[in-house]
Structures are given as structure tokens and as C-alpha cells.
């Protein structure tokens, strides 16, 4: 163990030697999910060194996007170049990137003002992402025009998990899962069929020409608040895709905290996004399709039946499932009431609640 730590420390020193800073101290911050971060105290302030278990070519794609956002004026921490002008370092199966550590106030889901500002930031993020042309050696990632495949795979897994649940008649999670899985399968099939409408392909073609990207995992944990405004601490991952994908992800995350799809809050959040990245009605039609698909219900089934969260108790799993069922049901009611989200955003109906 001690020998392993010495080897790791030596490796770390080798990586840091590529940067034009005098190093005073290095402290491990976290190590999980194939990502390790250290706080690096330098003569020019504190930095964050991130190691990710990914091909260096993929890290180059993400680091280039980070620099692109910063160059376009987005409030995101500066990324540091090596002595040779590189924006990241590749070493075997790992990629490394170094950026400033930024101190600020916590951004939380239960603070409506912060949530609204985060949505405005999300709109700014997409606007700033446009025109990104990655370096030649980058390994790019994109899901434009590929939602059929994603939805179909999740639907198949959901049907497979139903079969697994049926084989555990005494399991409380499986019994609750089975009470609602048929409704969720029906929703998934409706969303998949909706993708055949011409609007999905039209919007995908339009976005393809913009060369903009989304985060895939838009979460408030990546923000800190500086001078009353959200500031992005890091860029975790990106993909070329519709901006509505980030919208669906962040709305699901926000509403999950409240265990209910709050109509008034959702429209206030969407109006905040629309201020900085106004989208046409076609985009909101595609957002409807993405919200209809039961992504969260699929995700909790995936975690449980694949035993991804081994540290979770049975009680925690059941609580999470109950929460997601309540959310998915109220979201389904919301989508029935508001067949045109776009019209409600423009009308201002429900604002101020």
C-alpha cells in the first residue's frame, strides 16, 4: 500500500512538472467513479488537478470545450496550459487537466433565486458552446439524431427489469416497481414513437450546423456562487446534442428534490432559460418528448437490479422509488395539461408563484 502511494506521488509530480508553477503542496480531495482530484497549492494560488480514467483524446475534447466556453465569456474557471501550450495531459489510460480553484457560496436546489439563475446560466452555456471545433486529435462524442437508439435501449432494459422483478415475489422494491412499470413502459413507447415526427429530425439538423454542445449531467453541484451569480467550477463531460437534453436533465433533478412536478416552478425555470437562450416552438416539442420518457424510473430500476448502489439500504431504494413514482405521475399529468409548453412560456401563465 505504501509502495503504491509512493509510485502515485511520483507520477503526480511528473504530471505537475509540465505546468509553469512552483508547487508548495498537493492534497487529495476525492477519488471516485474513475475520477480523482487534488488541490494544488502554487505560488500563483490554489489549483485543481483532475485525473480522469478516459482516453487522452476524449479529455482533449472536453478540455477544448472548457477553453472554448471560457474564451466566449462564460463564467467558468480558467483552464491552465502546460509549458508547451497543451490544455491537457495524456498518460496511458488517464487524462489530466488543471484549472483554478474558485471559492464561493454553495448553490442549492431549494433556493428558488439560485435555481432561476442556474437556468439562465444553462442558456448562456449553450450560447457560449456554439461554434466549437475540437482539435484534430480529439475523440468527439455526439448523440444528435441518435435518440431512437437510446430510448429503445432503455425501453428494452425496462422490460427486462420487469421480468426480473416478477421473479422476486417477496421483494418489496420489486412489488412496488411492478405496480407502475406497465404505465412507464407505455410512456416510453409513446415517447419513442413521437421521435418519428419530422420535428425531431428537423431540430437535430439545425443544431448540427450550430456546433453547440450540452453537458449531459447538468447539476448544481458543479456551481459555486460568486458575487451573487453562478460560476462553473469544472466541466465534467460534454456531447454534441440538442440543448433540450440539458433542460430535461436539470428539470428532472430539480423537481426530484420536491418529489412533485411543480407546474408554476417549472414554467418560471423555463422562462429563465428562455431569456438567455430563446428556442423556437419545435425545440419545446422535442423537450415534451424527452420529458414524456420515464428516464428517472428507468434509472432507479437500473441501479437496483444491477446492484450499482451497494451502499444503499433496502429502505433507501424504496424511498427513492416512491419519490420517483410520485414525480413521474405528476409530470405525466403536467404534460397532459400543457400540450404546448412553448405557449405557456410565452404567455406568462402561472408566473410569480
N, C-alpha and C positions, 0 to 999 in steps of 0.2 A: 504493500500500500504506500509506504513511504517512498519507495523507489519510483512508483508510478507518479507520485506528486512531484518528485524532482524532475522527472522527464517532462511532465506537463509544464512545470515552471520554466524549464529551459526552452521549451517550444514557444511558450508565451513571450519570453524575452526576445527570441528570434523574430517573432512577428512584429513586436513593438519597435525593434531596431529599424524597421522600414520607414518609420514615421519621424518627422523632423522635430521631435520633442524630447526634452530631458525628463526622464521618468523618476519621480520621487517614491511612489508607492503603487502597488496593484492589489486590489481587494476583490475577491469573488462575490458577486451579487446573487446570481441564481444559475441553476443548471437543471433544465427540464425540457422535455419534448424535442430533443435534438438541438437545443439552443442553450448556449452558455454566455453569460455576460459578466464583465469585470468593470469595476470603477478604476480608472487610471488617473492618478494624481500627477499632473505635469507642471512644468514651470509656466505653462500658459493656461492653467485652470484644469478643472476636472473633465475627463472624457469618459465615454462608454465604449468599450471594445466588445463587439458581439461576434461570437463564433456560431456558425450555423452548419448543421450537418446537411450540406447540399453541394451540388456540383458548383465549382467556382464560376462557371459560365452562367448559372442561374443567379448566383449572388451578384454578378456583374449587371444582369438585367434589372434587379431590384435596386442596387446602389445607383445605377444610372438614372432610374426613375426618381429616386430620392434627390439626387442632384438637380434633375430637371425641375422638380417641384420647387426646390429652394431658389433656383435661378429665375423661376417665374413668379417669385414673390410670395409664395405660400409660407405661412408661419410654421416652419418645420426646422428642427435643429440642423445646423450646418454639418455636412459630412466632410471628413478630412482626407486630403490626398496624401499619398506616400511621397517619399523624397523623389521618386521617379515620375510623379504625376498620376499614379494609379488611384482609382477610387475604391478599390477593394483588393484583398489578397487571397489567392487560392493556394491551398496546401493539401494535396491529396483529395480526400472526400470532404474537406471543410472549406468554407468561405469565411473571410473576416472583413469587418467594416468598423471604422472608428468615427465617432461623432461626438459633439459637445454634450455634456450632461447639463440639462436645464432644470432649474429649481422653480417650483410654483405651487399653487394650491391644487388640491385634489378636485377632479371633475367627477361628479356623481350622477347617477340615474334619477335620483329623487328630487333634484333641483331643476325645476322647470326652466328657469332662465338659462342655466348651463346647457340643458338639453337643446333648447332652441338655438343657442349659439353654436353648439356642436353640429346641428343640422345646416346652419349657414356655412359652417366650415366645410362640411361634406360637399356642398355645392361648389365652394371655392376650390376644393381639392380636385374635383373633376374638371373644372375650367382650367386649372393650372396644369392638369395632366395632358391636355390636348397637344398634339404635335410631337409626342415622344418617339424619337427614332433611336433605338438602342444601338450600342456599339456592335460591330460586326461579329465579334466572338461571343455575344450574348446568346443564351438559350432562352428564348422567349416562351411565354405561356399565354394562351388565349382560349376563351370559351364562346366567342362570337359565333352565332349560328349553331351551337352545339347543345342547346338546352334540351332538345328532344332526347339525346343520349343520356344526359344527366337525369332528367325526370324519369325516363324509362328504367334506368338502373335503380334509382331509389324506390320506384314502384315495385319492381321485382323483389328487391330486398324486403320491402314492407310485406308483400305477400308471403315471402319465405319466413319472415318472423312470425306471421300469423300461424303458420304451420308448426313452428317451434313452440309457440305459446300453447297451442292446442295439446301438445304432448306433456304439458305440465299442469294438470287439472287441479293440483293442490297449491299452486304458486300464486300468491296474492297479486303480484305485479302482472303476471300473465293473464289472470282473470279480468283485471281492470283493463288491460291492453285489449283483450278480446271484445270487451263491451263496446269499444269505439273504433276498432280497426277497420270494420267494413265501411263506415262513414268516411274514414280517412282515405281508404282505397278508392272510393267513389270520387272524392275530391281530387285525388291525384290523377285519376283517369280524365276528369273534366279539364284539369289544367294542361295535361299532355295533349289532349285533343285541341285545346284552344291555341296551342302553338302552331297548328296548321293554318291558322288565319293569316292572310297576307301581311298583316301589320307587323308581325314578329320579324319576318324576313326583311321588310322594308326598313325598319328601325335598325336592324343589325347591319345592313348595307351602309346606312347613313353613318353609324358610329364607326364602322371600319375605316371610312375615309377621314375621320377626325383624329385617329391615332391617340385616343384617350384611353385611360385605364382605370380600373377600380381596385379597391383594396382586398376584397374577398372576406375580410374579417374586421369590418369597421366596428370598433368598440371604444368606449370612453376611457378604457384603461390605457390607451396609447396617448392620452392627452394630459397636459397639466395646464393650469390657468395662470397666465402671465399678464399683469396689468388689466385684469378683468376680461381677457379674451383667451379662447382656447389656443394652445400651442402644441403641435405634434412632437412627441418625444422620439419617435422612431417610425420607420416604415417596415412593417413585418413581412408583407408579401404583396404582390400585385399580379393582375392578369388583364389582358385586353378583353373587355366585356362591356355590357350595357351599364350605364350609370345607375339604372334602376335596381341592379343587383345589390349594390351597396345600400340603396334605400330600403330594400326588403330586409336585408340583414340587420341594419341598425334599428328599424322599426320593430322587428321581432324581438331584438334584445331589450329594447326599451319597454315594450308592452309586457314582456315576460316578467319584468320586475314588479308589475302591478297585478299580474295574474288575470288581466282582463284587457280586451281591446277597447280602449277608451276613444270613442269617436271624436270628441272635441279636441282631445290632446293630439291625436293623430293628424287631424287637419291643421292644427296650429304648427305642428312639426313639419308637415309637408309644405305649408306656406313659407316657413322659414327657409327651407331648402330652395323653394322656387324663387326666392329673392335673389339668390346668388347664382343659381343655375336653372333658369326657366326652361322647362321642357315642353314640347308640343303634346297634344292630346294622345297621340299614338304611343308615346312613351308610358303614359299612365295606363293605357290599355294593357300594355305588356306588364306593367307593375301589378295590375289586377290579377293577371295570370300567375305571376310568381307568388303573390300573397295567397292565392287560392290553394296552391300546392302545400301540403302539410309538412313542410321542411322540419319543423321542430318535433312533431310527433315521430317522424322517421328517425330523427337524430337520437331521441331518448330510447327508442327501440334498438337502434344500432348499438348504443352504449351498453344497454342491459344484456342483450342476447350475445354480444361479443365480449362481455365482461371487460370493457375498456376501463371502467372506473372501479378498480378492485378495492379502493379505499372507501367506497360508498357503502353505507349500510342498506339493508332492505327498506328500512323506513325512509331513508333519503331518496332512494329510487322511486318509491311510491308517491312521496310528496312531490317530486319533480314531475312525475307523470300526471298527477292530479292537476298540478299547476298548468301544464301544457294542454291538457284536455280542456280546461276552462278557457284558456286563451284561444285555442283553435276554434272552439264552438262560438265564442263571442266574435272572433274575427270572421267566421263564416256568416254570422248574422249581419255584421258590418258590410260585407261585400254584397249581400243581397239587398241591403238598404241603399247602398251607394254604387249603382252600376257604373256611374261616371264620377270617379274620384276627381277628375280634372275639373268638371263643372263646379264641384263643391269648393275646390281650392280657389277658383276664380271668383265665386260668388261671395266668399267670406262667411258662409253659413256656419254657425257654431263657434265663431271666433270669440275669444275672450273668456272662455270657460276653463 
